[in-house]
Amino acid sequence: ECIREVREFADFIGSTGQMYNRVKNNTTLENEFCIGTEKGLMERMAQDFPNKIFHLISEKLLCYNMKKNTIELMRYVLDHLDDPMFEVKVPPEIAKKALKPIEKMLEYS
């Protein structure tokens, strides 16, 4: 989700869960972390690990669509899976192309 130069500069690249666990399981003397992902993860880690220092690389790293999700909305969707409103149709040629990044993402999770 970022350009090659940024990835090459990073000490670690991983999924949200992997980033969280890397901070959680860090046993080195290093206690400062630069976070290059959605602001909410950094805020959660700052709350969960108050003895560590976090730097967000940009205040613009906020996913407004993810902030719209709530437990109530998820429960509603799961209770209404048969509702055509929640059906997503993708042309086969697009689905085939979309499968590659999804598989890559799952490799990292």
C-alpha positions as a Markdown table, in Angstrom:
| # | Residue | x | y | z |
|---|---|---|---|---|
| 1 | Glu | 0.0 | 0.0 | 0.0 |
| 2 | Cys | 3.0 | 2.3 | -0.4 |
| 3 | Ile | 5.7 | 3.1 | -2.9 |
| 4 | Arg | 8.8 | 0.9 | -3.1 |
| 5 | Glu | 11.2 | 3.6 | -1.7 |
| 6 | Val | 9.1 | 3.7 | 1.5 |
| 7 | Arg | 9.1 | -0.1 | 1.8 |
| 8 | Glu | 12.8 | -0.2 | 1.3 |
| 9 | Phe | 13.4 | 2.4 | 4.0 |
| 10 | Ala | 11.2 | 0.6 | 6.5 |
| 11 | Asp | 12.6 | -1.8 | 9.2 |
| 12 | Phe | 9.4 | -3.9 | 9.1 |
| 13 | Ile | 6.5 | -4.3 | 6.7 |
| 14 | Gly | 3.4 | -6.3 | 7.8 |
| 15 | Ser | -0.3 | -6.5 | 8.3 |
| 16 | Thr | -2.0 | -4.6 | 11.0 |
| 17 | Gly | -1.9 | -7.6 | 13.3 |
| 18 | Gln | 1.8 | -8.2 | 12.5 |
| 19 | Met | 2.7 | -4.5 | 13.3 |
| 20 | Tyr | 0.8 | -4.7 | 16.6 |
| 21 | Asn | 2.5 | -7.9 | 17.6 |
| 22 | Arg | 5.9 | -6.6 | 16.6 |
| 23 | Val | 5.5 | -3.7 | 19.0 |
| 24 | Lys | 3.9 | -5.9 | 21.7 |
| 25 | Asn | 6.7 | -8.5 | 21.5 |
| 26 | Asn | 9.6 | -6.1 | 21.1 |
| 27 | Thr | 12.2 | -6.9 | 23.7 |
| 28 | Thr | 15.0 | -4.6 | 22.5 |
| 29 | Leu | 15.9 | -1.4 | 24.2 |
| 30 | Glu | 14.2 | 0.4 | 21.3 |
| 31 | Asn | 10.9 | 1.8 | 22.5 |
| 32 | Glu | 10.2 | 4.3 | 19.7 |
| 33 | Phe | 8.2 | 3.3 | 16.6 |
| 34 | Cys | 7.4 | 5.2 | 13.4 |
| 35 | Ile | 4.0 | 4.0 | 12.2 |
| 36 | Gly | 3.0 | 4.3 | 8.6 |
| 37 | Thr | -0.5 | 3.0 | 8.7 |
| 38 | Glu | -4.0 | 4.1 | 9.7 |
| 39 | Lys | -4.0 | 6.5 | 12.6 |
| 40 | Gly | -6.3 | 4.3 | 14.7 |
| 41 | Leu | -3.7 | 1.5 | 15.0 |
| 42 | Met | -1.2 | 3.9 | 16.4 |
| 43 | Glu | -3.7 | 5.3 | 18.8 |
| 44 | Arg | -4.6 | 1.8 | 20.0 |
| 45 | Met | -0.9 | 0.8 | 20.4 |
| 46 | Ala | -0.2 | 4.0 | 22.3 |
| 47 | Gln | -3.1 | 3.1 | 24.7 |
| 48 | Asp | -2.0 | -0.5 | 25.0 |
| 49 | Phe | 1.7 | 0.2 | 25.4 |
| 50 | Pro | 2.1 | 3.4 | 27.3 |
| 51 | Asn | 5.8 | 2.8 | 27.9 |
| 52 | Lys | 6.5 | 3.0 | 24.2 |
| 53 | Ile | 6.7 | 6.2 | 22.0 |
| 54 | Phe | 4.9 | 6.3 | 18.7 |
| 55 | His | 5.3 | 8.7 | 15.8 |
| 56 | Leu | 2.7 | 8.8 | 13.0 |
| 57 | Ile | 4.4 | 9.6 | 9.7 |
| 58 | Ser | 1.4 | 11.6 | 8.6 |
| 59 | Glu | -1.8 | 12.9 | 10.2 |
| 60 | Lys | -3.6 | 12.2 | 7.0 |
| 61 | Leu | -3.5 | 8.5 | 7.5 |
| 62 | Leu | -7.1 | 8.1 | 8.4 |
| 63 | Cys | -9.5 | 5.7 | 6.8 |
| 64 | Tyr | -12.9 | 7.4 | 7.0 |
| 65 | Asn | -14.7 | 4.4 | 5.6 |
| 66 | Met | -13.3 | 2.1 | 8.2 |
| 67 | Lys | -14.5 | 4.5 | 10.9 |
| 68 | Lys | -18.0 | 4.0 | 9.7 |
| 69 | Asn | -18.0 | 0.4 | 10.7 |
| 70 | Thr | -19.7 | -0.4 | 14.0 |
| 71 | Ile | -20.5 | -3.6 | 15.9 |
| 72 | Glu | -24.2 | -2.9 | 15.3 |
| 73 | Leu | -23.8 | -2.5 | 11.5 |
| 74 | Met | -21.7 | -5.7 | 11.4 |
| 75 | Arg | -24.4 | -7.6 | 13.4 |
| 76 | Tyr | -27.1 | -6.3 | 11.1 |
| 77 | Val | -25.2 | -7.4 | 7.9 |
| 78 | Leu | -24.5 | -10.8 | 9.4 |
| 79 | Asp | -28.2 | -11.2 | 10.3 |
| 80 | His | -29.2 | -10.3 | 6.8 |
| 81 | Leu | -26.7 | -12.1 | 4.5 |
| 82 | Asp | -29.5 | -13.2 | 2.2 |
| 83 | Asp | -30.5 | -9.6 | 1.5 |
| 84 | Pro | -29.6 | -8.7 | -2.1 |
| 85 | Met | -28.6 | -5.3 | -0.9 |
| 86 | Phe | -25.4 | -6.9 | 0.5 |
| 87 | Glu | -24.5 | -8.9 | -2.6 |
| 88 | Val | -21.4 | -7.7 | -4.5 |
| 89 | Lys | -21.1 | -8.6 | -8.1 |
| 90 | Val | -17.8 | -8.2 | -9.9 |
| 91 | Pro | -17.0 | -9.1 | -13.5 |
| 92 | Pro | -14.9 | -12.3 | -13.8 |
| 93 | Glu | -11.9 | -10.5 | -15.4 |
| 94 | Ile | -11.9 | -8.0 | -12.5 |
| 95 | Ala | -12.3 | -10.7 | -9.9 |
| 96 | Lys | -9.3 | -12.6 | -11.3 |
| 97 | Lys | -7.1 | -9.5 | -11.1 |
| 98 | Ala | -8.4 | -8.7 | -7.6 |
| 99 | Leu | -7.5 | -12.1 | -6.3 |
| 100 | Lys | -3.8 | -11.5 | -6.6 |
| 101 | Pro | -3.5 | -8.7 | -4.0 |
| 102 | Ile | -6.0 | -10.4 | -1.7 |
| 103 | Glu | -3.9 | -13.6 | -1.7 |
| 104 | Lys | -0.7 | -11.4 | -1.1 |
| 105 | Met | -2.5 | -9.7 | 1.8 |
| 106 | Leu | -3.4 | -13.0 | 3.3 |
| 107 | Glu | 0.2 | -14.2 | 3.1 |
| 108 | Tyr | 1.2 | -11.3 | 5.3 |
| 109 | Ser | -1.6 | -11.8 | 7.9 |
